[in-house]
Amino acid sequence: MGVTSPLKGHSNSYSLNKKLFLPFSVYASYALFALLLIALFRLNFHPFSSSINQSPVSFSKEGNVYENPCNYSNGKWVHDRDGPLYNGTTCGTIKEGQNCILHGRPDLGYLYWRWKPRKCRLPRFDPNTFLRLLRNKHIAFVGDSIARNQLESLLCMLATVSKPNLVYTSGADNKFRRWHFDSHKIVVSVYWSPFLVRGVEKSKTGPNHNEVYVDSVDERWGADLVHIDMIVLSIGHWFLHPAVYYESGSVLCCHYCNGLNHSEIGFYGVMRKAINTALKTIIERKGANNGDGIDVFLTTFSPSHFEGQWDKFGACPRTKPYRKGEKRVEGMDAEMRAVEVEEMETAKLNAKKFKGRLRLETLDVTKLSLLRPDGHPGPYMYPFPFANGVHDQVQNDCIHWCLPGPIDTWNEIMLQVIRRWNIQSRRE
């Protein structure tokens, strides 16, 4: 430890034998001094090493301690004997197409995996903690059917300790719904908005392509921002469909618009504009001087796992996660994720211009979701699809996630970010 010897400065006539046989009190002094130095070292460099989250800490330039966010996107799936918090029979809010257990999926191994981040710990979802932290708040899930999938996962986990009461429903397929948790006065809503911005979806009676207005937010959720305390955005898959895009009232370009006299363009830039419009609108409306602020999550792209045609047997047949190094985030999955991550970083910079409380975070789930080809309903989007034998022609869902399933992990990560925000706000 570099401790100065008490013998320094004494006569060199001391023999080696005398040095080896010092009185016990001297040895005790050495030990006490060494222990004191170790304690001081640990106090200065590891002041919260035994905290409940076991999270690393960092220091600001001013010397203030703050929690270092965990990179939950980097890790692996490991076996979990405990399994999920709920099942397909105990949760009454699962959309029928994602209720894989009730529909007779025979292999249940997909339920017994947990995501393990590389350098930190991801605790199991604690519904009581979530309800406590969101007391008296309104949390809204906005986007496409993946947003709804994540919402229903959260409802199922919260329902293990508190009943969600459906208080509002509207639209085809109940695309706009609202629940109330009486125990904590929490409102949870879902808004169908597959582009986040204003859009006209293709239909049998209308155009055979989507119409998307990239510079105008979808007011079906935008108008309710004044009542929303936390918002979770999730889009992606609908931008793959044929569409005509509008900006400033004029046609900007189109995607897969055969027969129309418009310039063809890929969808990445258009999706970027849509996300930018949505985040900018949220920040400006909730970050004004008189605004009460908002917490914003942007869930990154959730990859599909089709290994064949969607209506053929065995479209997503895997029953285990991919092993380490077996699959990488690349191609369209990587591009979609990059757009979302970059736009959220831009939004964070924009938010600094406003005085209202604005907390924004990317919920980066692309990699951990890519590694779970076993977590989709597949043919079990319908009840007992093989009751009368195996047929070559069968519809498969290799996009959405079984409930319970891997998507529960998204909400586990979201809860940890909310906990970190709460810790930081108390320190401030």
N, C-alpha and C positions, 0 to 999 in steps of 0.2 A: 504493500500500500504506500511505500515511500515514507514511512514514519521515521522521524529523526530518532536515533538511538540515544538513550539517556547516558550512554557511556562516552558520547562524543565530548572531547576536551579533557578527559581524564588521562592519567599517565599511561604510557604504553607498556609499563611494567606489569600490567595485568596479564596473567597467563591465559591461554585458550581454555585451560581447565576451569579457571575461575569464571570465564564468560559463559560457559556451558552450565554452570551450577549456580545461577543467580537465585536470590531469595524468591519464594512463591509470590510475595506481594508485588515484585517487579513484573512477573509474568502476568499477574492479574491486571496490572495497569496497562500492559501491552494489549491484552484482550479487550478490555473495556474501551480503550481508545480506538481500536480497530472497528469494534461494533458500532461506536458512535459515528465514525466516518461513513460506514456502510449505510447506516440509517439516514444520515444527511444526504448521501448520494441518491438513495431511493426516493426520498421526499422531494428532492429538487427535480428529478428526471422522470419519475413515475408516480405522480401524486394521486392518480385515480386508477391504479392498476387493478384494484379489486372492485371496480364499479360493476353494477348489475349487467351492463351491456358488454363488458370486457372490451370496450372500444378504445382504440389508441387516442392519444391526445396530442395537440400541437400547441405552439405558443405564437401569439401575435408579436409584432415588433415592439409593442408596449409591454410585453411580458404577461399579458392576460391569457389564461388557459381557455381553450375552446376545443370542442369535440371534433376530431378529424373524421369526416364522413367516410363510411365504408363503401368500397367499390363492389356492390352486390352483383354486378353483371359478370364478374370473373369468378368462376368456381366450377363445381361439378355436382352431379346428382349421386347421392349415396343412399343405401338401403335405410329404411326407417320402419322399425317394427311397430311403432305406435299407430301409424296410419292417419287418416284425416280426422278432423273434428266432427264431421257430420257424414251422413250417407244419403242415398237417393230416396229413402223412405221417410227420413226424419225431417227433411227440408221441403217445405211446400211451395217455394218460390222458384224452383228450377224450371227453366223452359223445357218442354217435353223432349225436344230434340237433343238435349245435352244430358238427359237422365239415363246414362249408360247402364247403371246397375239395375234400375227398374225395367229397362228394355232387354235385359237378359244377357248382357255381355258376360261371357263365361270366365275370361281371364281377369282376375282382379289384382294382379301383381303391379299394375300401373299406379295403384293407390299407395304403395309402400316405398316411396322415394321422397327424399328431401333435398333441397338445394343447399349446398355447403359452399359459401364464399371462400375464396382462397386465403384471405388474410384477416378475416373477422368472423363473428358468429351471427347467424340469423336465427333469432328465437322463434319458437312456434307462435302463431297468432294468438293473442290474448284478447278476446272480445270485450272483456271488462275494461281493459286499458283503452281500447279504441272508443268505447262508449263514453268513458270518463273524459278523454281528451276532446271529444267532439260534442260534448254536452251543449245543448241549446243552439247547435249549428245546423246549417243546411248544406249537405254535400250533394253535388250533381255529377252524374256520369253523362258525358255528351259525346256522340259520335255514331259509329256503326254498330253492327251486331256483336263485335268484339267488345265494345264498351258495355253493352248489355250483359255479355257473358261475364265480364269482370264484376259488374254490379251484382249479379245474381250469386256469384261466389261470395262476395262480401255479405250479402243478406243471409246466406246460409250459415256462415260462421258466426255472425252476430246473433242469429236466431237460437243458438245453443244456450244463450243466457237471457235474451230479451226478445219478446215477440214483435215482429214488424207488422204493423197494421196498414193494409192498403187503403189509402184515403183518396186516391185520384187515378183515373185511367182514361185514356183517350187515344184515338187514332187506330188505323188498321193494325191488327196483330198487337194491340196494346203497346204501341211504340212510345207513348208518353205515359209514365206512371210515377206515382209518388207514395212512399211509405212513411209512417210515423212510429218512432220508438218512444212510447209513452214514458218508459222508465227514465229516460234521459232527455226527453224533449228534442230528439234528433229527427230531422227530415232527410230522407234519401230519395233522390229523383233520378230518372233516366230520361234523356231527350234524344230522340232519333234525329241524327243530323250527320249523314254519311260523308259530307264534305266539309263540315263545320261552317262553311259559307252558304249563301243562298243557292239552292239548287232545285231543279225540276227533274224528277226521276222518270226514266223511260216507262212507258205503259202501253197497254194494248190499244188505248184510245188516243194516245199522244204520240210524240216522236219516238223513234226506235233507238234513241240515244239519250244520255243524260245531258242536261244543260246546267252549267256551273258558272256562277258569277263570282269570280275570285276576289273581288274588291268589296264585297258586301256581305257582312256577317249574317248568318241565319238567325233572324230575330225570334224564332220559336224558342230559342234558349237565351239569345242576347237580351231580349226584353226583360227576362227574369233575373239578370245579373245582380240587380239591386238587392235581391233576397238571398243570394247564394254566397256562402262563406268559403266553400272549397269546391273546386271543379276539377274533374278528371277527363281529359280529352283523349280520344282514341280513334284514328282513321287509318286508311291505307288501301284496303282491298277494293273499294268502290272506284278508285282511280284507274283500275285496270280495265274498266268497262268503256265502250265507245261513248264519246262525249264531245260536245261543243262548248268551248270556254269563252266567257265574256268578261270584258274589262272596260270600265268607263262607258258602259252602254253599248259597246260595239263588239263584234266577234274578234276574239284574240287569236284563236287557232282551234284545232280540233284533234281528236285522237280516235283512230279507226273510224273515220267518217266517210266511208266510200260513198260516192254519188253526190257528195256535197262539195261545193266550190270553195273550200277553206284550206288553209295551209295545215299540213299534218305536223304534229309535234309530239314528243314523248310527254309523259305525265309527271315526271319528277319536278320540273320547274313550276308546273301548275299547282301541284300539291304544296310546294314551298310557299307560293303566293297565298294559298288558302290558309295554311298554318300561320303565316305571318299576319294575315288579316285578323284571324281569330285571336291570337295572342295580343296583338296591338289593341284591339277593341277591348279586351278584358282589362288590360293595364290602364288604358285611358279612362275607362268608365269607373274602375274601382280604385284607381290610384290618385284621383283628384284630391285637392286640399280637404274637401268635405267628405271624401269617401272613407269607408271603413276598412278598405283593403280586402284581400282575398288570397287564398292559397291555391296554387295551380300545379297540377301534374299533367305531363304529356307522356302517355304510354307509347313506347316505340313499337314498331311494326312487328306483328306476330306472324311468323312464317307458317305456310301450309306444308303438308307432307304427302302430297299425292305422288304415288309411285306408278301410277297407271291412270287409265281413264276413270273419271269420277263415277261412272255408272257401271263399272265392271267389278267383279269379285276381286278382292285383294288390293283395293286402291291405296289403303294405308294399313298394311297388315302387321306392322311391327308391334311387339309386346314388351320391349325394354328400351330404356334410353340409349342414345348413341354413346359409345365409349370415348374416352379421351383421345383426341386427334382424329376421330372417325368422321367428323363433320365440322365445317367451318362456315362462318357467316360470310357470304360472298354474293356476287351478282345482284339481283333485284333486292334481296333481303338487306344487303349491306347498303345499297343506295337509299332505300326507303329510310332505314335507321339513320343514316348520315344526315339526310335532309331534316329529320325531326330533331336530332341532337343539335345541329347547327342553328336551327331557328329558335330553339329554346335558349341557347347561349346568347343570341342576338336580343331576345326578349328580356333576358336578365339585365343586359346593359341598358336597354330602354327603360326598364322599371326603376333604375337608379335616379331617373330624372323626376320622379314623383315622390311626394311626401307620404302618401298612404302606405300602409303595411302591405307589401307585396312579396310573397315568397313563392318562388317558382322552382320546379325540379323536374328533370327528365326521369321517368320511370323506365329504365333501360332493361327491357325483358327479352330483347330479340335473341340473344345467344342462348339463354337458359331455356327459352321456348323452342328454339331450333333443335336442341338436344333431346326433345321429348316427342318423337314420332308416335309413341305409344299412347298419347294422351287424348286422341281425338275420338269422337263417337264412331267414325267409320260407318259401317252398315247399321249400327245400333242407334242411329238417329231415328229409327223406327222400331217399334216393339217386336222382339223375337223374329228377326228377318229370315231366319233359317228354320222356322218351326216346321215347314213342309219340305225340308231338304235344301241343299245348297244350289243356288241358281247362278248362272254366269252374269245375268243382268240384275244388278242391285245398286241402288243409290248409296253414295258414301259422303260423309261429311268429314273431310280431312283438314278443315279450317278452324272450326270452333273446338272448344275443349269440354271434355266430360266434367261433370260436377258430381262429387268432388274430383279434383284432378290437378294438373300442374298449374293451372291459372290461379289456384289459391295462393301460390307463392307470390304472385304479383301483389296481393293485398298484404302479405306478411312484410314485404319490402316497404310498401307504402306506409304501413304503421310505424316502422322504424324511422322513416324520414320525419313523420309527424312527431314522434317522440323527440327526435333531435331538435326539431324546430321549437318544441315546447321547452326543452332544456336551455336552448340559446336565449329564448325570450325571457326566461326567469333570470338568467345571468345579466341580461341587459337592463 
